[in-house]
Amino acid sequence: MGSVDIWAFRTGSGHVSGSDLVGFKVEATDGHIGKVDRLSEEVGANYLVVDTGPWIFGKHVLLPAGTVARVDFEGEVVHVDRTKEEIKDGPEFDPHKHDADDGYREKYAGYYGPFYAGPMY
């Protein structure tokens, strides 16, 4: 299968570079988890920050772009290939550390990377 990049949007996801996903609903494989609060399209570090609202007590979670299975622009929904529990159990998001520390990103790659299924849809 070769190496995969959890920090890049899948070719078949429907994501168009430069498109604004902020405000889109985010759906896990088993239900709604929140809305996109922030989107990074930095080369080699694409990700979404999701505001989970009351679902996880107002917590924000970071999802590498490779977790995005499909983007529905018409319905303004981002579908990710993780369960609510997998997302809830992911690394704690700290915006100050994330932007300044590559090692911080490695925690996400270590958590989400092994489950990365590669391009799909």
C-alpha positions in Angstrom: 0.0 0.0 0.0 3.0 2.4 0.5 3.1 5.3 2.8 0.0 7.3 3.6 -0.3 10.9 4.7 -2.8 11.5 7.5 -2.3 15.2 7.1 -3.6 15.4 3.5 -7.2 15.3 2.3 -8.0 12.1 0.4 -8.2 12.5 -3.4 -11.8 11.2 -3.4 -13.1 13.2 -0.4 -14.6 16.0 -2.5 -12.6 18.6 -0.7 -11.5 21.4 -3.0 -8.3 23.3 -1.9 -9.2 26.8 -0.8 -12.8 26.0 0.0 -14.0 27.3 3.3 -15.4 24.5 5.6 -15.7 26.7 8.7 -19.2 26.3 10.0 -19.9 23.0 8.3 -21.4 20.2 10.5 -19.1 17.3 11.3 -20.5 13.8 11.3 -18.7 10.8 12.7 -19.5 7.3 11.5 -22.1 7.1 14.3 -23.5 10.6 14.5 -23.0 14.3 14.8 -20.0 15.6 16.7 -19.9 19.4 16.1 -19.0 22.1 13.6 -15.8 23.0 11.9 -14.3 25.9 13.9 -11.0 26.2 12.0 -9.4 24.7 8.9 -5.7 24.5 8.1 -4.5 23.9 4.6 -0.8 24.3 5.5 1.2 22.0 3.2 1.9 18.7 5.1 -0.4 19.7 8.0 -4.0 19.9 6.8 -6.5 19.5 9.6 -9.9 20.6 11.0 -10.5 21.9 14.5 -14.0 20.9 15.5 -16.1 22.6 18.2 -17.9 19.8 19.9 -20.3 22.1 21.8 -22.1 20.4 24.6 -21.2 16.9 23.3 -17.8 16.9 25.0 -18.4 19.8 27.3 -17.4 22.5 24.8 -14.1 20.9 24.0 -12.3 21.4 20.7 -10.8 18.5 18.9 -8.3 18.4 16.1 -8.8 15.9 13.2 -6.1 15.4 10.6 -7.4 15.9 7.1 -6.9 12.2 6.3 -9.8 11.4 8.6 -12.2 13.2 6.2 -14.0 10.6 4.1 -16.3 13.0 2.3 -17.3 16.6 2.1 -20.9 17.4 1.2 -20.8 21.1 0.0 -24.5 21.2 -0.7 -25.5 20.0 2.8 -22.5 21.7 4.4 -21.4 18.5 6.1 -18.0 17.0 6.6 -18.1 13.2 7.1 -15.1 11.6 9.0 -14.3 7.9 9.2 -14.0 7.7 12.9 -16.6 7.0 15.7 -17.6 9.5 18.3 -15.7 7.5 20.9 -12.5 7.4 18.9 -12.7 11.2 18.5 -13.5 11.7 22.1 -10.5 9.6 23.2 -8.1 11.4 20.9 -5.3 13.6 22.0 -6.3 16.9 23.8 -6.2 19.9 21.5 -4.1 22.8 22.7 -3.9 25.5 20.0 -0.7 27.1 21.5 1.2 23.9 21.4 -0.1 22.7 18.1 1.1 25.6 16.0 4.5 25.7 17.7 5.5 22.1 18.1 5.9 19.4 15.5 6.1 16.8 18.2 2.5 17.7 19.2 1.4 16.8 15.7 3.1 13.4 16.0 0.7 12.5 18.8 -2.2 12.9 16.4 -0.4 11.0 13.6 0.3 8.2 16.2 -3.3 8.1 17.3 -5.1 8.5 14.0 -2.5 7.2 11.6 -2.7 3.4 12.4 -6.4 3.5 11.6 -6.0 5.4 8.3 -7.7 3.4 5.6 -6.2 5.3 2.7 -8.1 6.9 -0.2 -11.7 5.9 -0.3 -15.1 7.0 -1.6 
